[in-house]
Amino acid sequence: MFIRDDVLENYYNFLKGRDVLSIRNFSGEFIRRDVVDMILLQQALKIGGFNMEFDYAPGRLNFRNTRMLEEGKLLLSFDSYWLQDAKLLSEDLYISEPVIRKGEYHAAIYASPKHPTIFNVSTIEDLRKHTAVSTPKWKTDWATLQALNLKELIHEDEWVSQAKMVSLRLVDFIMMPFTSEGSNTYHLESIKLQHIPNTALLLNDSRHFVVSKKHPLGNEAFTSLNKGLTVLRKENRITSAYKEAGFLIDTTNIKVLNAQ
């Protein structure tokens, strides 16, 4: 199984040698949405009766992975998909029950710490005066930003390039996940971004695991996966995992600028 190298590194650092099936607490250093996905998927498969073991290999292969799934060369994706994206592939892929349900997913708004005006944003009208960057390859993200009627929405496919553009103030803001770290800043080499406090944007879609219909083990894995996810959902282990990871947030004291 190919896993993006930075995700795999965080996965191993979070586990610290522990059995992945034993994980119940998802708080702590190195946790992120992709890592929660990996752990919950393996737990669901095991609970559902699928006993195959996986070997992981690092690689930046996101779009290639999708092609391999469609061709039956890859059994499943350890990274969940937006439903909008998964539906386009439904001829070749099974789509699991949701792990993040519609209405649960909120993104933080990040900008350069040196931006002169954007940290005063408190309404959707304020935000519309600014520019954002994303890619139409992420259909839910792109549709969310398009619906805001921003000053301009810039198309850039590579995430690091997006972040650099915002850090250099070539673009005003970018959407990024909330985290459990409690920090409102993001640093990666020369990139410096800061979260606009007490604000969020709703990405009104659900996230699902996908399994190849053409892989010899596809049907077996998909059946086991949904059985396991049903058990995890009944035990509230899915929601609590994403909340402990800081990914699902309590919006009581946060203004969701594009709330339905």
N, C-alpha and C positions, 0 to 999 in steps of 0.2 A: 504494500500500500504506500503510495507516494503522499507525503505530508509536507506542506510548505516548511522550509527549514526553520524559520523563526518560531512557528507554532510547535513543531516537534521538540525544539529546545526547551520551550516553556513547559510543554507537557511533561518531559522527563524531570525538569527542575521542580515542578509542582509535586509530582509523585514521590520523588526522593526514595525510590526503591520500593514503595508500597504497592501492593496488589491493586490494580485499577478497580477491581470489583468490590474492594473494601471501602472505597472513598464514600463518605457521607457528608463531610464538611468541605465546602467549596470556597472558603475564604482564605486569604493569604497571598503571599508574593507569587508571582508568575501566572496567576490565574487570569483567564481571559475567555471571551465567548467561545472561541475556537477550541480551547482546551476543555471547557465544559461540554461542548458538543462531542468531542472524542470520548470522554469518559461516560457520558450518558448513553451514547450509542452502544458501546461495548457492554455496559450493564444491561441495557434493554435486550440485546441479542442473547446474552447468557440467560437472563430470566425467561426469555421466550423459547429457549431450548436449542439455540444455535451454538455449537461448541467448537467451531473452527477458531484457530488462533491466527493472529496477524503479525506479519513482519513489516516494519516501517522503514521507508527510505526517504531521506530529505530531498526536496526539490521544489523549485518555483514553477509549478505546473498546473495552475488553476484551470486555464482554458483547455489545455491538453487533457486534463483529467476528465472534463466533460465529454470530449470526443471519445475517450477510452471507455467511458460508461456507456455511451450510445452504441459503441461497437461491441460491447460485451467483454472487453479486455480488462476491465476493472469492475469489481463486484459492487462497490458502493462508495459513497463520498462520506468522509468523516466530518466534512464541513457542511452544515445545513444550508439549504437553498431557500430563497424567497419563493413563495408560491407562484408569483407571476412568472419567475424564471423557470421553475420546475414544470409548470403547465405546458410551456413551449416544447418540452422534451418528453411529454407524457407518452408518446408513441413508443419510446424506447426505454423509459424509466418508470418504475413504480414510485409513488409519492407516499410517504409515511403520514401518520397522524401528526398534527403540529407539535413542535416542542416549544415554540414561542407563538402564542395565539394572537390573532388579529386584535390590535388595540393595546397590546402589552409593550411594544417596542418603542422606546424613545431615544433619540440621539441628542448628544450635546453639541453646542455650537462653539467652534474654536476659531480664533483669529490671532493675528500677531499681537503680542503684548504691547507693541508700539503703535497700534492702530489708534488714531486720534478720536474716533467717534463711536465705534461699534459697541464699546462696552457700556454705552448709555442706552442701548436697545432694550425696550420693555414691552413693545407691542409688535404685532405683525406689520403694521404700517411703518414702524421704524425700520424693521428688517428689510422691507421692500426697497429701501433707498440704497441697498448694498448689493454687491456681486458675490456669487458663489461659484465653486468648481466641483464637478463630479463627472461621471461617465454614463452614457445611455446603456452601457453594458450591465450596469447595476440598475435594473428597470425600476425597482421600488424607490431607490434613492433619487434617481433622475426625475421620476414622476412627482415625488414629494416636492422637490425644489422647483420644478416647472409650475406647479400649482400655486406657488407663493407669489408669482408675478414679480420677480426680482428685477432690479435694474439691469442685470445681465447674468446669464448662467453659462459658464465657460466649460467647454468639453475638453477633458484631458483623461486619457485612459489609465495612466499609471498613477497609483496612489501616492508614491513618494514625490512624484512631480507635482501633484496636486498640493501636497503639504508644503513643498518648497515655495510654490507660487503664493500661498497664503502667508507663509513666514516672511517672504520678501515684500509683502503688501501689494503684489500684482493683482491679487484677488482678495476680497474682504473676509470671506469665511469659508469654512469647510465643516461638514457634519462628521462627528466621530462618536464611537460608543462611550457610554459612561463606564467607569471602572471602580473597583473596590479600594483603590489606593488612597482615596481621600484627597488627592492632589488635583488642583485645577489647572495644572500645566503639563505640557508634553514636550519632551526634548528628544531629538534624534540627530546626532552629529550637529550640523549647523542649524537644524530646524528647531524653532522655538514657537510654541503655540500656547494659547491660554483660553480656558473655557469662560464664556460669558456666564456669570453666576446667575443661579436661580431661574434659568431658562432651559427649554428643551423644544425639540420638534418631534411630532408623532410620525412614525413611518407605519402607515396603516395597512400592514400586510402580515401574514404569518410565515413562519420558517419551518421547514420540513427536511427530513433526510430523504435521499433518493437512492434507489437500488436498480441496478441494470436488469432489464427484462431478458437480455440476450446472454447473460452470464449463466453457466450451468447451475450455479447455486443461487441464482437470483430469487426465484420464487420461494425457496426454503428460507433464505435470509430475510426476505420481506415479511413473510408470515410471522417468523419469530420476532422480528423487530417490532411489529405492531402489537403483538401480545405483550412484549416486555414494556413498551411505552405505556400501554394501558395500565399495567401494574404500577409503574413509576408515577403516573399521573394520579392514580387513586391514593397513593401514599404521599402525595404532595412533594415528591422528591425532585420533580422537574422544575417547578416554580421556585422552590427554595434554593436549588442549585444556582440558577441564574441570578436570584436576588443576592445570595451570599457572594457571588462573583462581582456584584455591583452593576450588573448589566441591566437587570430589571429594576426600575427605581420607584420610590414612593413619590408621587407627584403632588402630595399634599401642600408642600411649600415651594413648588416649582411651577412656573408659568409655562404651560405648553402653548406656544405662540400660534400654532395651527390646529388647536383642539377642534374636534368635529362639533 
